[in-house]
Amino acid sequence: MTTEVIAFWALAVTLVGSGLAVVLSKNLFHAVLWLALSLVGTAGVFLLLEAEYLAAVQLLLYAGGIITIVVFAIVVTERLVGQRLSQTTGRIAAGTIVSAGLLALVLRTVAQQPLVTTRPPITDDLTRSLGEALLTRYVLPFELLAFLMLAALLGATYFARPDD
C-alpha cells in the first residue's frame, strides 16, 4: 500500500465518522465541531487530488468562516434564550432508510462502471483551469450562486432582527 492509499482511507474513516457524529450528537455545539472536522477532512481529500486551491478555499471559507459564524450564532442564541440548545434526532429511522437506499443506488451505479486504477497525469495548472472555467463556461451558475447566498444573508438578517 502506498502512502496515498493509506491517507485516503484515513480521511475516509475520518469523514464518515465525523459525519455520523454531526448527525448523532445531542449537543449542537459539539455537532458544529464535528462538522468542522468533516470540512477539514474534505480539504484533505482535495489535497490528495492535487487541487490545492480547492483545499485552501475549503479551509478558509467553510472550515474557517462558516464554522466561526455558526459557533457565534449558537453562543448568541443561547445567551438570548437563556438555556442550552440541543439537537434532536427524532427521525433517525427514516433517515437511516433513506441513506441506505441512496447508498445502494450509488454502489449499484459505481459497480456498473469500470474503475480506472491509474490516475492520468495533470498536464496544466489546475487553478488556472478552474478560474477560466468559472469565469467563462460556468459564469451564469457562479453568479446565480452569489445571488442565492445574498438572498440567504438577507433572510438570515430578517429573521435575526428583534421583534418590535
PyMOL commands that place a pseudoatom at each C-alpha (Angstrom):
pseudoatom trace, name=CA, resn=MET, resi=1, chain=A, elem=C, hetatm=0, pos=[0.000, 0.000, 0.000]
pseudoatom trace, name=CA, resn=THR, resi=2, chain=A, elem=C, hetatm=0, pos=[1.215, 3.447, -0.861]
pseudoatom trace, name=CA, resn=THR, resi=3, chain=A, elem=C, hetatm=0, pos=[1.044, 6.418, 1.467]
pseudoatom trace, name=CA, resn=GLU, resi=4, chain=A, elem=C, hetatm=0, pos=[-1.599, 7.965, -0.802]
pseudoatom trace, name=CA, resn=VAL, resi=5, chain=A, elem=C, hetatm=0, pos=[-3.911, 4.974, -0.320]
pseudoatom trace, name=CA, resn=ILE, resi=6, chain=A, elem=C, hetatm=0, pos=[-3.330, 4.982, 3.440]
pseudoatom trace, name=CA, resn=ALA, resi=7, chain=A, elem=C, hetatm=0, pos=[-4.043, 8.727, 3.595]
pseudoatom trace, name=CA, resn=PHE, resi=8, chain=A, elem=C, hetatm=0, pos=[-7.217, 8.265, 1.553]
pseudoatom trace, name=CA, resn=TRP, resi=9, chain=A, elem=C, hetatm=0, pos=[-8.562, 5.553, 3.841]
pseudoatom trace, name=CA, resn=ALA, resi=10, chain=A, elem=C, hetatm=0, pos=[-7.646, 7.548, 6.949]
pseudoatom trace, name=CA, resn=LEU, resi=11, chain=A, elem=C, hetatm=0, pos=[-9.513, 10.550, 5.538]
pseudoatom trace, name=CA, resn=ALA, resi=12, chain=A, elem=C, hetatm=0, pos=[-12.448, 8.338, 4.518]
pseudoatom trace, name=CA, resn=VAL, resi=13, chain=A, elem=C, hetatm=0, pos=[-12.783, 6.941, 8.045]
pseudoatom trace, name=CA, resn=THR, resi=14, chain=A, elem=C, hetatm=0, pos=[-12.469, 10.454, 9.481]
pseudoatom trace, name=CA, resn=LEU, resi=15, chain=A, elem=C, hetatm=0, pos=[-15.119, 11.825, 7.126]
pseudoatom trace, name=CA, resn=VAL, resi=16, chain=A, elem=C, hetatm=0, pos=[-17.626, 9.045, 7.738]
pseudoatom trace, name=CA, resn=GLY, resi=17, chain=A, elem=C, hetatm=0, pos=[-17.052, 9.117, 11.492]
pseudoatom trace, name=CA, resn=SER, resi=18, chain=A, elem=C, hetatm=0, pos=[-17.324, 12.879, 11.810]
pseudoatom trace, name=CA, resn=GLY, resi=19, chain=A, elem=C, hetatm=0, pos=[-20.362, 12.946, 9.513]
pseudoatom trace, name=CA, resn=LEU, resi=20, chain=A, elem=C, hetatm=0, pos=[-22.120, 10.396, 11.715]
pseudoatom trace, name=CA, resn=ALA, resi=21, chain=A, elem=C, hetatm=0, pos=[-21.079, 12.346, 14.811]
pseudoatom trace, name=CA, resn=VAL, resi=22, chain=A, elem=C, hetatm=0, pos=[-22.633, 15.522, 13.338]
pseudoatom trace, name=CA, resn=VAL, resi=23, chain=A, elem=C, hetatm=0, pos=[-25.955, 13.782, 12.886]
pseudoatom trace, name=CA, resn=LEU, resi=24, chain=A, elem=C, hetatm=0, pos=[-25.965, 11.756, 16.109]
pseudoatom trace, name=CA, resn=SER, resi=25, chain=A, elem=C, hetatm=0, pos=[-24.568, 14.357, 18.512]
pseudoatom trace, name=CA, resn=LYS, resi=26, chain=A, elem=C, hetatm=0, pos=[-27.093, 15.704, 21.022]
pseudoatom trace, name=CA, resn=ASN, resi=27, chain=A, elem=C, hetatm=0, pos=[-25.131, 18.864, 21.809]
pseudoatom trace, name=CA, resn=LEU, resi=28, chain=A, elem=C, hetatm=0, pos=[-25.420, 21.411, 18.990]
pseudoatom trace, name=CA, resn=PHE, resi=29, chain=A, elem=C, hetatm=0, pos=[-22.018, 22.942, 19.721]
pseudoatom trace, name=CA, resn=HIS, resi=30, chain=A, elem=C, hetatm=0, pos=[-20.330, 19.526, 19.540]
pseudoatom trace, name=CA, resn=ALA, resi=31, chain=A, elem=C, hetatm=0, pos=[-22.131, 18.842, 16.255]
pseudoatom trace, name=CA, resn=VAL, resi=32, chain=A, elem=C, hetatm=0, pos=[-20.623, 22.025, 14.809]
pseudoatom trace, name=CA, resn=LEU, resi=33, chain=A, elem=C, hetatm=0, pos=[-17.154, 20.967, 15.946]
pseudoatom trace, name=CA, resn=TRP, resi=34, chain=A, elem=C, hetatm=0, pos=[-17.628, 17.578, 14.259]
pseudoatom trace, name=CA, resn=LEU, resi=35, chain=A, elem=C, hetatm=0, pos=[-18.752, 19.433, 11.140]
pseudoatom trace, name=CA, resn=ALA, resi=36, chain=A, elem=C, hetatm=0, pos=[-15.521, 21.436, 11.240]
pseudoatom trace, name=CA, resn=LEU, resi=37, chain=A, elem=C, hetatm=0, pos=[-13.537, 18.182, 11.346]
pseudoatom trace, name=CA, resn=SER, resi=38, chain=A, elem=C, hetatm=0, pos=[-15.542, 16.892, 8.412]
pseudoatom trace, name=CA, resn=LEU, resi=39, chain=A, elem=C, hetatm=0, pos=[-14.790, 20.032, 6.390]
pseudoatom trace, name=CA, resn=VAL, resi=40, chain=A, elem=C, hetatm=0, pos=[-11.077, 19.783, 7.188]
pseudoatom trace, name=CA, resn=GLY, resi=41, chain=A, elem=C, hetatm=0, pos=[-11.144, 16.141, 6.073]
pseudoatom trace, name=CA, resn=THR, resi=42, chain=A, elem=C, hetatm=0, pos=[-12.741, 17.213, 2.802]
pseudoatom trace, name=CA, resn=ALA, resi=43, chain=A, elem=C, hetatm=0, pos=[-9.876, 19.665, 2.316]
pseudoatom trace, name=CA, resn=GLY, resi=44, chain=A, elem=C, hetatm=0, pos=[-7.516, 16.737, 2.855]
pseudoatom trace, name=CA, resn=VAL, resi=45, chain=A, elem=C, hetatm=0, pos=[-9.238, 14.819, 0.063]
pseudoatom trace, name=CA, resn=PHE, resi=46, chain=A, elem=C, hetatm=0, pos=[-8.781, 17.836, -2.210]
pseudoatom trace, name=CA, resn=LEU, resi=47, chain=A, elem=C, hetatm=0, pos=[-5.082, 17.832, -1.352]
pseudoatom trace, name=CA, resn=LEU, resi=48, chain=A, elem=C, hetatm=0, pos=[-4.836, 14.154, -2.276]
pseudoatom trace, name=CA, resn=LEU, resi=49, chain=A, elem=C, hetatm=0, pos=[-6.377, 15.043, -5.640]
pseudoatom trace, name=CA, resn=GLU, resi=50, chain=A, elem=C, hetatm=0, pos=[-3.743, 17.764, -6.087]
pseudoatom trace, name=CA, resn=ALA, resi=51, chain=A, elem=C, hetatm=0, pos=[-6.382, 20.509, -6.032]
pseudoatom trace, name=CA, resn=GLU, resi=52, chain=A, elem=C, hetatm=0, pos=[-4.608, 22.869, -3.661]
pseudoatom trace, name=CA, resn=TYR, resi=53, chain=A, elem=C, hetatm=0, pos=[-6.812, 25.847, -4.498]
pseudoatom trace, name=CA, resn=LEU, resi=54, chain=A, elem=C, hetatm=0, pos=[-9.997, 23.960, -3.627]
pseudoatom trace, name=CA, resn=ALA, resi=55, chain=A, elem=C, hetatm=0, pos=[-8.404, 22.728, -0.395]
pseudoatom trace, name=CA, resn=ALA, resi=56, chain=A, elem=C, hetatm=0, pos=[-7.481, 26.288, 0.559]
pseudoatom trace, name=CA, resn=VAL, resi=57, chain=A, elem=C, hetatm=0, pos=[-10.984, 27.546, -0.235]
pseudoatom trace, name=CA, resn=GLN, resi=58, chain=A, elem=C, hetatm=0, pos=[-12.454, 24.677, 1.777]
pseudoatom trace, name=CA, resn=LEU, resi=59, chain=A, elem=C, hetatm=0, pos=[-10.300, 25.539, 4.788]
pseudoatom trace, name=CA, resn=LEU, resi=60, chain=A, elem=C, hetatm=0, pos=[-10.642, 29.307, 4.637]
pseudoatom trace, name=CA, resn=LEU, resi=61, chain=A, elem=C, hetatm=0, pos=[-14.246, 29.711, 3.584]
pseudoatom trace, name=CA, resn=TYR, resi=62, chain=A, elem=C, hetatm=0, pos=[-16.012, 26.736, 5.096]
pseudoatom trace, name=CA, resn=ALA, resi=63, chain=A, elem=C, hetatm=0, pos=[-13.910, 25.354, 7.945]
pseudoatom trace, name=CA, resn=GLY, resi=64, chain=A, elem=C, hetatm=0, pos=[-12.802, 28.830, 8.982]
pseudoatom trace, name=CA, resn=GLY, resi=65, chain=A, elem=C, hetatm=0, pos=[-15.531, 31.285, 8.101]
pseudoatom trace, name=CA, resn=ILE, resi=66, chain=A, elem=C, hetatm=0, pos=[-18.783, 29.356, 8.157]
pseudoatom trace, name=CA, resn=ILE, resi=67, chain=A, elem=C, hetatm=0, pos=[-17.967, 27.389, 11.316]
pseudoatom trace, name=CA, resn=THR, resi=68, chain=A, elem=C, hetatm=0, pos=[-16.981, 30.619, 13.091]
pseudoatom trace, name=CA, resn=ILE, resi=69, chain=A, elem=C, hetatm=0, pos=[-20.302, 32.209, 12.133]
pseudoatom trace, name=CA, resn=VAL, resi=70, chain=A, elem=C, hetatm=0, pos=[-22.288, 29.161, 13.264]
pseudoatom trace, name=CA, resn=VAL, resi=71, chain=A, elem=C, hetatm=0, pos=[-20.459, 28.991, 16.610]
pseudoatom trace, name=CA, resn=PHE, resi=72, chain=A, elem=C, hetatm=0, pos=[-21.066, 32.720, 17.106]
pseudoatom trace, name=CA, resn=ALA, resi=73, chain=A, elem=C, hetatm=0, pos=[-24.767, 32.249, 16.300]
pseudoatom trace, name=CA, resn=ILE, resi=74, chain=A, elem=C, hetatm=0, pos=[-25.069, 29.373, 18.785]
pseudoatom trace, name=CA, resn=VAL, resi=75, chain=A, elem=C, hetatm=0, pos=[-23.388, 31.362, 21.553]
pseudoatom trace, name=CA, resn=VAL, resi=76, chain=A, elem=C, hetatm=0, pos=[-25.522, 34.455, 20.947]
pseudoatom trace, name=CA, resn=THR, resi=77, chain=A, elem=C, hetatm=0, pos=[-28.736, 32.428, 20.671]
pseudoatom trace, name=CA, resn=GLU, resi=78, chain=A, elem=C, hetatm=0, pos=[-28.017, 30.572, 23.907]
pseudoatom trace, name=CA, resn=ARG, resi=79, chain=A, elem=C, hetatm=0, pos=[-27.491, 33.882, 25.692]
pseudoatom trace, name=CA, resn=LEU, resi=80, chain=A, elem=C, hetatm=0, pos=[-30.750, 35.282, 24.303]
pseudoatom trace, name=CA, resn=VAL, resi=81, chain=A, elem=C, hetatm=0, pos=[-32.811, 32.187, 25.083]
pseudoatom trace, name=CA, resn=GLY, resi=82, chain=A, elem=C, hetatm=0, pos=[-31.095, 31.521, 28.404]
pseudoatom trace, name=CA, resn=GLN, resi=83, chain=A, elem=C, hetatm=0, pos=[-30.782, 27.752, 28.024]
pseudoatom trace, name=CA, resn=ARG, resi=84, chain=A, elem=C, hetatm=0, pos=[-28.536, 25.274, 26.252]
pseudoatom trace, name=CA, resn=LEU, resi=85, chain=A, elem=C, hetatm=0, pos=[-29.607, 24.330, 22.760]
pseudoatom trace, name=CA, resn=SER, resi=86, chain=A, elem=C, hetatm=0, pos=[-29.779, 20.653, 21.896]
pseudoatom trace, name=CA, resn=GLN, resi=87, chain=A, elem=C, hetatm=0, pos=[-30.064, 18.875, 18.592]
pseudoatom trace, name=CA, resn=THR, resi=88, chain=A, elem=C, hetatm=0, pos=[-32.958, 16.478, 18.182]
pseudoatom trace, name=CA, resn=THR, resi=89, chain=A, elem=C, hetatm=0, pos=[-32.666, 13.346, 16.089]
pseudoatom trace, name=CA, resn=GLY, resi=90, chain=A, elem=C, hetatm=0, pos=[-36.292, 12.260, 16.153]
pseudoatom trace, name=CA, resn=ARG, resi=91, chain=A, elem=C, hetatm=0, pos=[-36.437, 10.835, 12.655]
pseudoatom trace, name=CA, resn=ILE, resi=92, chain=A, elem=C, hetatm=0, pos=[-33.304, 8.739, 12.740]
pseudoatom trace, name=CA, resn=ALA, resi=93, chain=A, elem=C, hetatm=0, pos=[-35.080, 5.602, 11.444]
pseudoatom trace, name=CA, resn=ALA, resi=94, chain=A, elem=C, hetatm=0, pos=[-36.427, 7.372, 8.358]
pseudoatom trace, name=CA, resn=GLY, resi=95, chain=A, elem=C, hetatm=0, pos=[-33.041, 8.985, 7.762]
pseudoatom trace, name=CA, resn=THR, resi=96, chain=A, elem=C, hetatm=0, pos=[-31.330, 5.608, 8.031]
pseudoatom trace, name=CA, resn=ILE, resi=97, chain=A, elem=C, hetatm=0, pos=[-33.707, 4.081, 5.491]
pseudoatom trace, name=CA, resn=VAL, resi=98, chain=A, elem=C, hetatm=0, pos=[-33.265, 6.948, 3.018]
pseudoatom trace, name=CA, resn=SER, resi=99, chain=A, elem=C, hetatm=0, pos=[-29.467, 6.891, 3.496]
pseudoatom trace, name=CA, resn=ALA, resi=100, chain=A, elem=C, hetatm=0, pos=[-29.319, 3.133, 2.957]
pseudoatom trace, name=CA, resn=GLY, resi=101, chain=A, elem=C, hetatm=0, pos=[-31.370, 3.497, -0.231]
pseudoatom trace, name=CA, resn=LEU, resi=102, chain=A, elem=C, hetatm=0, pos=[-29.095, 6.236, -1.561]
pseudoatom trace, name=CA, resn=LEU, resi=103, chain=A, elem=C, hetatm=0, pos=[-26.006, 4.209, -0.644]
pseudoatom trace, name=CA, resn=ALA, resi=104, chain=A, elem=C, hetatm=0, pos=[-27.401, 1.194, -2.528]
pseudoatom trace, name=CA, resn=LEU, resi=105, chain=A, elem=C, hetatm=0, pos=[-28.091, 3.398, -5.563]
pseudoatom trace, name=CA, resn=VAL, resi=106, chain=A, elem=C, hetatm=0, pos=[-24.574, 4.841, -5.523]
pseudoatom trace, name=CA, resn=LEU, resi=107, chain=A, elem=C, hetatm=0, pos=[-22.964, 1.423, -5.072]
pseudoatom trace, name=CA, resn=ARG, resi=108, chain=A, elem=C, hetatm=0, pos=[-25.032, -0.034, -7.924]
pseudoatom trace, name=CA, resn=THR, resi=109, chain=A, elem=C, hetatm=0, pos=[-24.055, 2.850, -10.200]
pseudoatom trace, name=CA, resn=VAL, resi=110, chain=A, elem=C, hetatm=0, pos=[-20.366, 2.548, -9.309]
pseudoatom trace, name=CA, resn=ALA, resi=111, chain=A, elem=C, hetatm=0, pos=[-20.426, -1.237, -9.784]
pseudoatom trace, name=CA, resn=GLN, resi=112, chain=A, elem=C, hetatm=0, pos=[-21.754, -0.817, -13.343]
pseudoatom trace, name=CA, resn=GLN, resi=113, chain=A, elem=C, hetatm=0, pos=[-18.840, 1.383, -14.433]
pseudoatom trace, name=CA, resn=PRO, resi=114, chain=A, elem=C, hetatm=0, pos=[-15.275, 0.154, -14.877]
pseudoatom trace, name=CA, resn=LEU, resi=115, chain=A, elem=C, hetatm=0, pos=[-12.962, 1.868, -12.415]
pseudoatom trace, name=CA, resn=VAL, resi=116, chain=A, elem=C, hetatm=0, pos=[-9.683, 3.324, -13.649]
pseudoatom trace, name=CA, resn=THR, resi=117, chain=A, elem=C, hetatm=0, pos=[-6.811, 2.133, -11.480]
pseudoatom trace, name=CA, resn=THR, resi=118, chain=A, elem=C, hetatm=0, pos=[-4.229, 4.697, -12.584]
pseudoatom trace, name=CA, resn=ARG, resi=119, chain=A, elem=C, hetatm=0, pos=[-4.703, 8.407, -12.453]
pseudoatom trace, name=CA, resn=PRO, resi=120, chain=A, elem=C, hetatm=0, pos=[-3.906, 10.370, -15.603]
pseudoatom trace, name=CA, resn=PRO, resi=121, chain=A, elem=C, hetatm=0, pos=[-1.118, 12.930, -15.189]
pseudoatom trace, name=CA, resn=ILE, resi=122, chain=A, elem=C, hetatm=0, pos=[-2.051, 16.573, -14.696]
pseudoatom trace, name=CA, resn=THR, resi=123, chain=A, elem=C, hetatm=0, pos=[-0.577, 18.491, -17.598]
pseudoatom trace, name=CA, resn=ASP, resi=124, chain=A, elem=C, hetatm=0, pos=[-1.590, 22.084, -16.885]
pseudoatom trace, name=CA, resn=ASP, resi=125, chain=A, elem=C, hetatm=0, pos=[-2.215, 24.359, -13.906]
pseudoatom trace, name=CA, resn=LEU, resi=126, chain=A, elem=C, hetatm=0, pos=[-5.415, 23.182, -12.188]
pseudoatom trace, name=CA, resn=THR, resi=127, chain=A, elem=C, hetatm=0, pos=[-6.073, 26.536, -10.504]
pseudoatom trace, name=CA, resn=ARG, resi=128, chain=A, elem=C, hetatm=0, pos=[-5.844, 28.406, -13.808]
pseudoatom trace, name=CA, resn=SER, resi=129, chain=A, elem=C, hetatm=0, pos=[-8.174, 25.903, -15.494]
pseudoatom trace, name=CA, resn=LEU, resi=130, chain=A, elem=C, hetatm=0, pos=[-10.669, 26.209, -12.651]
pseudoatom trace, name=CA, resn=GLY, resi=131, chain=A, elem=C, hetatm=0, pos=[-10.599, 30.005, -12.797]
pseudoatom trace, name=CA, resn=GLU, resi=132, chain=A, elem=C, hetatm=0, pos=[-11.041, 30.081, -16.561]
pseudoatom trace, name=CA, resn=ALA, resi=133, chain=A, elem=C, hetatm=0, pos=[-13.952, 27.628, -16.358]
pseudoatom trace, name=CA, resn=LEU, resi=134, chain=A, elem=C, hetatm=0, pos=[-15.683, 29.624, -13.589]
pseudoatom trace, name=CA, resn=LEU, resi=135, chain=A, elem=C, hetatm=0, pos=[-15.373, 32.923, -15.436]
pseudoatom trace, name=CA, resn=THR, resi=136, chain=A, elem=C, hetatm=0, pos=[-16.231, 31.677, -18.930]
pseudoatom trace, name=CA, resn=ARG, resi=137, chain=A, elem=C, hetatm=0, pos=[-18.229, 28.464, -19.216]
pseudoatom trace, name=CA, resn=TYR, resi=138, chain=A, elem=C, hetatm=0, pos=[-19.828, 28.445, -15.741]
pseudoatom trace, name=CA, resn=VAL, resi=139, chain=A, elem=C, hetatm=0, pos=[-20.206, 32.184, -15.154]
pseudoatom trace, name=CA, resn=LEU, resi=140, chain=A, elem=C, hetatm=0, pos=[-24.036, 32.085, -15.006]
pseudoatom trace, name=CA, resn=PRO, resi=141, chain=A, elem=C, hetatm=0, pos=[-24.256, 29.357, -12.306]
pseudoatom trace, name=CA, resn=PHE, resi=142, chain=A, elem=C, hetatm=0, pos=[-21.419, 31.095, -10.438]
pseudoatom trace, name=CA, resn=GLU, resi=143, chain=A, elem=C, hetatm=0, pos=[-23.311, 34.398, -10.405]
pseudoatom trace, name=CA, resn=LEU, resi=144, chain=A, elem=C, hetatm=0, pos=[-26.607, 32.684, -9.521]
pseudoatom trace, name=CA, resn=LEU, resi=145, chain=A, elem=C, hetatm=0, pos=[-24.872, 31.076, -6.554]
pseudoatom trace, name=CA, resn=ALA, resi=146, chain=A, elem=C, hetatm=0, pos=[-23.690, 34.514, -5.416]
pseudoatom trace, name=CA, resn=PHE, resi=147, chain=A, elem=C, hetatm=0, pos=[-27.247, 35.810, -5.721]
pseudoatom trace, name=CA, resn=LEU, resi=148, chain=A, elem=C, hetatm=0, pos=[-28.553, 32.828, -3.720]
pseudoatom trace, name=CA, resn=MET, resi=149, chain=A, elem=C, hetatm=0, pos=[-26.011, 33.473, -0.977]
pseudoatom trace, name=CA, resn=LEU, resi=150, chain=A, elem=C, hetatm=0, pos=[-27.035, 37.142, -0.865]
pseudoatom trace, name=CA, resn=ALA, resi=151, chain=A, elem=C, hetatm=0, pos=[-30.695, 36.132, -0.540]
pseudoatom trace, name=CA, resn=ALA, resi=152, chain=A, elem=C, hetatm=0, pos=[-29.797, 33.738, 2.298]
pseudoatom trace, name=CA, resn=LEU, resi=153, chain=A, elem=C, hetatm=0, pos=[-27.874, 36.514, 4.050]
pseudoatom trace, name=CA, resn=LEU, resi=154, chain=A, elem=C, hetatm=0, pos=[-30.808, 38.900, 3.744]
pseudoatom trace, name=CA, resn=GLY, resi=155, chain=A, elem=C, hetatm=0, pos=[-33.194, 36.209, 5.007]
pseudoatom trace, name=CA, resn=ALA, resi=156, chain=A, elem=C, hetatm=0, pos=[-30.963, 35.487, 7.999]
pseudoatom trace, name=CA, resn=THR, resi=157, chain=A, elem=C, hetatm=0, pos=[-30.786, 39.211, 8.761]
pseudoatom trace, name=CA, resn=TYR, resi=158, chain=A, elem=C, hetatm=0, pos=[-34.573, 39.453, 8.597]
pseudoatom trace, name=CA, resn=PHE, resi=159, chain=A, elem=C, hetatm=0, pos=[-35.112, 36.518, 10.964]
pseudoatom trace, name=CA, resn=ALA, resi=160, chain=A, elem=C, hetatm=0, pos=[-32.381, 37.667, 13.382]
pseudoatom trace, name=CA, resn=ARG, resi=161, chain=A, elem=C, hetatm=0, pos=[-33.828, 41.136, 13.920]
pseudoatom trace, name=CA, resn=PRO, resi=162, chain=A, elem=C, hetatm=0, pos=[-35.634, 41.740, 17.206]
pseudoatom trace, name=CA, resn=ASP, resi=163, chain=A, elem=C, hetatm=0, pos=[-39.421, 41.879, 17.180]
pseudoatom trace, name=CA, resn=ASP, resi=164, chain=A, elem=C, hetatm=0, pos=[-40.613, 45.414, 17.896]
for i in range(1, 164): cmd.bond("trace and resi %d" % i, "trace and resi %d" % (i + 1))
show_as sticks, trace
zoom trace
